[in-house]
Amino acid sequence: MFGSRKQTRRLVRGVNRRPGVAGANGQRRWADRATLGKLAIALVATAATVALVMAQGPPFFYRIGQTVQRDIRAKIRFETVNTSRTDRLREQAAEAVPSIYSNNSRPIHQLEASVESFIHAI
């Protein structure tokens, strides 16, 4: 009375069964009630997902490169970089750094000595 209603399946050995071929009771495997129920659930879930994605909100009316005729106001605060002012400030900072030169006369003396030795060798 309270036992499992699940029927045990017999294993048939040596029989090559292909999907969609009639089974032992004459039904096609994909046409049983459980498979059709799973297929219906999958189709309903797919349709609901597509409807949710497509009806999420109004489409974006502006495209890249398009010039609009009216002002567009942002709902959130954001900052942009002023590149021309940034470049000008970088140049001013570079000009403000003092130029410091240190004279290293050792390479000049080495060159002079090598030129003199070359002249004496000729």
Secondary structure as GFF3:
##gff-version 3
##sequence-region A 1 122
A	DSSP	three_ten_helix	29	31	.	.	.	ID=ss1
A	DSSP	alpha_helix	33	54	.	.	.	ID=ss2
A	DSSP	alpha_helix	83	96	.	.	.	ID=ss3
A	DSSP	alpha_helix	106	121	.	.	.	ID=ss4
###
